[in-house]
Amino acid sequence: MTISEIYKLYTQHYLVDTDTRNIRKNTIFFALKGENFNGNKFAEEALKKGASYAIVDEKKFQTNERIILVEDVLNCLQKLANYHRKKLNIPILSLTGSNGKTTTKELINVVLSKKFNTAATKGNLNNHIGVPLTLLSMDNKTEFGIIEMGANHKKEIAFLCTIAEPNYGYITNFGKAHLEGFGSIEGVIEGKTELYEFIKKTKGKVFVNPDDKTQIEKSSGIKTILFDSTINLIDANPNVRLTFKKIDISSQLIGIYNYPNIAAAITIGHYFDIDKLVIKEAIENYIPTNNRSQVILKNGNNIILDAYNANPSSMKAAIDNLSSLNSNHKVAILGDMFELGKNTIKEHQAIINYLEKTSIDNIITVGELFHKTNSVKAIQYTSFKDFESNFNLNKLHNSTILIKGSRGMKLERILDLF
């Protein structure tokens, strides 16, 4: 069956699923494969649960006329998404970067949704599967698409661009993330700017933070929209406050590192002719979730929960933010950073050295990687279990506590220990 024929089936309901645990009625089930699973085995189950059709790539699982055999299910999903993107013929903005992608995407979405019927990446489904699924979540009522793109090696962003074909692009920043795959900060820049290369080739436009020299340099030769010059930071203690066209905006986001994320959303909203007061309303009503820069009150302590992810760049930004806050007692509880390659211990030691020059009162690290570093001030635990067993959080009162680590550390579990 050709992509155009599968597309006719898809447009009956504009539904696609890849997990039989969350199957929807009238959906098309794509039987994806992974290292530890084979979706082909669940094709019949998907139909029984309400799917209209199932797409498989192993002949033996094509047991009835509603199970469609293709050469490669993932490739079929990607081609269908690109076919759909062309049929949609709507503006699509793609964004990538080392830090702040998901928060920025959410901010852009809440602003643009004030004017357009938008569809945006759910959570951080931003890879070779998530991007197609986001595109296929759009229907003939969608007016604007916002696609987050993640990558941990070169050529990945370039490939995702061939699927989403964005008209507009934005790169949040270039930091020390996924060094294991990119090899170096230079590799990170090369990989992320693949978005610029696609936009340049297709004569689209990119939004650029004029304070980021790398963005300015790498966007040369592309049609650029600079951050609106009337956007100015007031403070971030702890919530980010700023002005835009002489109006004050008080966000519910903490940390000065969120200022450019907000500025990007404001600039993009303004570019698409959204009224400044409507932009203000959208920004002020946005509340972060999913362990990203959340402020939580526990036992009289202000807890900054930023446990969704971590790399050397975002870790330093969070430490700087904690250092700048008005608080009588500051505590940093930091978990290991993953995917840093050969410089893993060196990068963890650099964070320890950086911490010990700050005025942060208590430094606590959790994980084997931080445990291999040398520290004068830090209390170091080899694992979460070690921390849980030996550190009494109830002795902390009237403190501002930063909790940050890579996703695999699951440091949000600390909240249950208070």
C-alpha positions in Angstrom: 0.0 0.0 0.0 1.4 3.4 -0.9 1.8 6.4 1.4 -1.0 8.2 -0.4 -3.3 5.3 0.2 -2.4 5.0 3.9 -3.0 8.8 4.1 -6.6 8.4 2.9 -7.1 6.0 5.8 -5.5 8.4 8.2 -7.6 11.4 7.2 -10.8 9.5 8.1 -10.0 10.3 11.8 -6.5 11.9 12.0 -5.5 9.5 14.7 -2.2 7.5 15.1 -1.0 5.5 18.0 2.1 3.4 18.8 1.2 1.9 22.2 -1.6 -0.5 22.7 -1.8 0.5 26.4 -3.2 3.8 25.3 -5.1 2.9 22.1 -7.8 5.2 20.8 -10.9 4.2 18.9 -10.6 4.5 15.1 -6.8 5.1 15.3 -4.1 3.6 13.1 -1.7 1.6 15.1 1.9 1.7 14.0 3.8 -1.4 15.2 7.2 0.1 16.0 10.1 -2.0 17.1 12.7 -1.3 19.8 15.6 -3.1 21.4 13.3 -4.8 23.9 10.0 -4.9 22.1 8.3 -5.8 18.8 5.1 -3.9 18.1 4.2 -6.3 15.3 3.1 -8.8 18.0 0.4 -6.4 19.2 -1.3 -5.6 15.9 -4.3 -7.9 16.5 -4.6 -6.5 20.1 -4.7 -3.0 18.8 -7.6 -3.9 16.5 -9.5 -5.5 19.3 -9.1 -2.4 21.4 -10.6 -0.2 18.7 -8.0 0.6 16.1 -9.3 0.8 12.6 -6.0 -0.4 11.1 -2.6 -1.6 12.1 0.7 -1.1 10.2 3.3 -4.0 10.4 6.5 -4.9 8.7 6.6 -8.6 9.3 4.5 -10.8 7.0 3.5 -13.4 9.6 1.6 -10.7 11.6 -0.6 -9.7 8.6 -3.4 -11.9 9.7 -6.4 -10.0 8.3 -7.3 -7.3 5.8 -7.1 -4.4 8.4 -3.4 -5.2 9.1 -1.3 -3.4 6.4 2.2 -4.7 5.6 4.9 -2.2 4.8 8.7 -2.5 4.4 9.6 -0.6 7.5 7.0 0.8 10.0 9.1 3.6 11.4 10.0 4.8 7.9 6.3 4.6 6.9 5.4 6.7 10.0 8.0 9.3 9.1 6.9 9.5 5.4 3.3 9.7 6.3 4.1 12.6 8.7 6.0 14.5 6.0 3.2 13.8 3.4 0.7 15.2 6.0 2.9 18.2 6.7 2.8 19.1 2.9 -0.9 18.7 2.8 -1.4 20.9 5.9 0.3 23.8 4.2 0.5 25.8 7.5 3.3 27.7 9.2 5.5 25.5 11.3 8.1 26.7 13.8 10.8 24.3 14.9 13.0 24.9 17.9 16.0 23.1 19.3 18.9 24.0 21.7 20.8 22.6 24.7 18.6 24.0 27.5 15.1 25.4 27.8 13.6 23.8 24.7 10.5 22.4 26.3 9.8 25.5 28.5 10.3 27.8 25.5 8.0 25.6 23.3 5.3 25.7 26.0 5.6 29.5 26.2 5.4 30.0 22.5 2.4 27.7 22.4 0.4 29.5 25.1 1.1 32.9 23.3 0.4 31.8 19.7 -2.7 29.8 20.8 -4.3 33.2 21.7 -4.6 33.8 18.0 -4.2 30.5 16.2 -5.5 26.9 16.6 -2.1 25.6 17.5 -0.7 22.1 17.8 2.6 21.6 19.7 5.0 18.8 20.7 3.5 17.0 23.8 6.0 17.0 26.6 9.4 16.3 25.1 8.4 13.9 22.3 11.1 15.5 20.2 12.9 12.7 18.4 12.6 10.7 15.2 9.4 9.2 16.6 8.0 12.2 18.5 8.3 14.6 15.7 6.2 12.5 13.3 3.6 11.9 16.0 3.4 15.6 16.7 2.8 16.3 13.0 0.2 13.6 12.8 -1.6 15.0 15.8 -2.5 18.0 13.6 -5.7 18.0 11.6 -7.4 20.2 9.0 -8.4 22.6 11.8 -4.8 23.3 12.9 -3.5 26.7 11.9 0.0 26.7 13.4 2.5 24.0 14.3 5.2 24.2 17.0 7.7 21.4 16.8 10.4 20.8 19.4 13.5 18.9 18.1 16.0 17.1 20.3 19.3 15.6 19.3 22.2 13.8 20.9 24.4 13.5 17.7 25.0 15.2 14.5 22.7 14.9 11.5 19.7 14.3 13.7 18.3 17.8 13.5 18.9 17.8 9.8 16.9 14.6 9.4 14.0 15.9 11.6 13.9 19.0 9.4 13.3 16.9 6.3 10.2 15.5 8.1 8.8 18.7 9.6 9.9 21.2 6.9 9.8 24.2 9.2 9.2 27.7 7.9 10.6 29.3 11.1 13.3 28.3 13.5 14.7 29.1 16.9 17.7 27.8 18.8 17.5 28.5 22.5 21.3 28.2 23.2 24.4 26.1 22.8 25.6 24.3 25.9 27.4 21.3 27.2 24.6 18.8 26.6 24.9 15.3 25.1 28.7 15.6 24.8 29.0 11.9 24.5 27.2 12.0 21.2 28.3 15.4 19.9 31.9 15.0 21.1 32.5 18.6 22.0 30.8 22.0 22.4 31.8 22.6 18.7 30.0 19.4 17.8 26.9 20.7 19.8 27.0 23.9 17.8 27.4 22.1 14.5 24.5 19.7 15.3 22.1 22.4 16.5 22.7 24.8 13.6 21.5 22.1 11.2 18.2 23.8 11.8 19.7 27.1 10.5 21.0 25.3 7.5 17.6 23.9 6.6 15.9 27.3 7.1 18.5 29.0 5.0 18.1 26.5 2.2 14.4 26.8 2.2 14.4 30.6 2.5 12.6 30.6 5.9 13.2 32.9 8.9 14.9 32.4 12.3 14.3 34.2 15.6 17.6 35.2 17.1 18.7 36.3 20.6 21.0 39.3 19.9 22.8 38.6 23.3 23.9 35.2 22.0 27.0 35.7 19.8 26.9 32.2 18.4 23.3 32.7 17.3 24.3 35.9 15.6 27.3 34.4 13.9 25.7 31.1 12.8 22.5 32.8 11.5 24.4 35.0 9.1 22.9 34.9 5.6 19.4 33.9 6.9 16.4 36.2 7.2 16.4 36.9 11.0 14.0 38.4 13.5 15.8 39.7 16.5 14.3 39.7 20.0 12.1 42.8 20.4 14.3 45.7 21.7 11.6 46.8 24.2 11.9 43.6 26.2 14.0 44.3 29.4 14.6 42.2 32.5 13.4 43.7 35.8 14.6 41.0 38.1 14.4 37.3 38.9 14.1 36.9 42.6 12.8 34.3 42.3 10.2 34.8 39.6 11.2 36.5 36.3 9.7 39.9 35.8 10.3 42.0 32.7 8.9 44.8 30.6 7.6 44.8 27.1 6.5 47.9 25.3 6.2 49.7 28.6 4.0 47.1 30.3 5.2 44.9 33.2 5.0 41.1 32.9 5.3 39.0 36.0 5.9 35.4 35.1 5.5 32.3 37.3 8.9 31.0 36.0 12.0 31.2 38.3 15.6 31.9 37.4 17.2 34.4 35.2 18.0 31.6 32.7 14.2 31.6 31.9 14.4 35.3 30.8 15.5 34.5 27.2 12.8 31.8 27.0 10.1 34.3 27.8 11.7 36.9 25.5 11.6 34.5 22.6 7.9 33.8 23.2 7.1 37.5 23.4 9.1 38.2 20.2 7.4 35.4 18.3 3.9 36.5 19.5 4.6 40.1 18.5 5.9 39.0 15.1 2.6 37.2 14.5 0.6 40.3 15.5 -0.6 39.3 18.9 -1.6 42.2 21.1 0.9 43.0 23.9 -1.8 42.7 26.6 -2.8 39.3 25.3 0.9 38.3 25.3 1.2 39.5 28.9 -1.9 37.4 29.9 -0.5 34.3 28.3 2.9 34.6 29.9 1.6 35.4 33.3 -0.8 32.5 33.3 1.7 29.9 32.3 2.6 27.6 35.2 5.6 25.2 34.7 5.1 21.5 35.3 7.0 18.2 34.9 9.7 19.0 37.5 10.9 22.0 35.4 11.7 25.1 37.6 8.8 24.5 39.9 8.7 26.3 43.2 7.2 24.2 46.0 6.7 25.0 49.7 7.6 22.2 52.0 8.1 22.4 55.8 8.7 26.2 55.5 11.3 25.7 52.8 11.2 27.1 49.3 12.1 24.3 47.0 13.2 24.9 43.5 12.5 21.6 41.7 14.4 21.5 38.4 14.9 17.7 38.3 13.9 17.0 34.7 17.4 17.2 33.2 20.9 18.5 33.8 24.1 19.2 32.0 27.1 21.4 32.9 25.5 24.5 31.3 22.1 24.2 32.9 23.7 23.2 36.2 25.8 26.4 36.3 22.8 28.5 35.4 20.7 27.0 38.2 23.6 27.5 40.7 24.0 31.1 39.6 20.2 31.6 40.1 20.3 30.1 43.6 23.3 32.3 44.5 21.5 35.4 43.4 18.3 34.9 45.4 17.5 36.7 48.7 17.5 33.9 51.2 19.1 33.5 54.7 20.0 29.9 54.0 20.7 28.3 50.6 21.0 24.5 49.9 22.0 22.8 46.6 21.1 19.1 46.2 22.6 18.0 42.9 22.4 14.7 41.1 24.7 13.2 38.5 24.8 14.5 34.9 24.7 11.9 32.2 25.8 11.6 28.6 29.0 13.6 29.0 31.3 11.1 27.4 35.1 11.0 28.2 35.0 14.2 30.2 32.3 13.1 32.6 34.3 13.3 35.9 36.1 16.4 34.7 32.8 18.2 34.2 31.4 17.0 37.5 34.6 18.3 39.2 34.2 21.6 37.5 30.7 22.0 38.9 32.0 21.2 42.4 34.8 23.8 42.0 32.2 26.3 40.8 29.9 25.6 43.7 32.6 26.0 46.3 33.2 29.6 45.2 29.6 30.5 45.8 27.9 31.6 49.0 25.6 28.6 49.0 25.5 27.3 52.6 25.1 23.6 52.1 26.1 21.5 49.1 24.8 17.9 48.8 25.6 15.6 45.8 23.8 12.4 45.0 25.3 9.8 42.6 28.4 7.8 41.8 29.8 10.4 39.4 29.8 13.3 41.8 31.1 10.9 44.5 34.3 10.5 42.4 35.0 14.2 42.7 37.1 16.0 45.4 35.3 18.5 47.5 35.9 20.5 50.7 32.4 21.6 51.3 30.0 19.0 49.8 28.4 16.2 51.5 28.5 13.4 49.0 26.2 10.3 48.7 26.8 7.5 46.2 23.1 6.9 45.4 19.6 8.1 46.1 19.2 5.2 48.6 22.4 6.3 50.4 21.0 9.9 50.6 17.6 8.7 51.7 19.1 6.6 54.5 21.6 9.1 55.9 20.4 12.7 55.3 17.6 14.1 57.5 15.8 16.7 55.4 13.5 17.6 58.3 16.4 19.5 59.8 16.2 22.1 57.0 13.9 25.0 57.9 13.4 28.4 56.3 15.8 27.5 53.5 15.8 27.9 49.7 16.7 24.5 48.3 17.7 23.7 44.7 17.1 20.1 43.5 18.6 19.4 40.2 20.0 16.4 38.3 19.7 14.4 35.2 16.4 12.6 34.4 17.8 9.2 35.3 18.5 10.4 38.9 14.7 11.0 39.5 15.5 13.5 42.3 11.9 14.6 42.5 11.6 11.6 44.9 13.3 13.9 47.5 10.0 15.7 47.9 8.5 12.6 49.5 11.2 12.6 52.1 10.2 15.9 53.8 
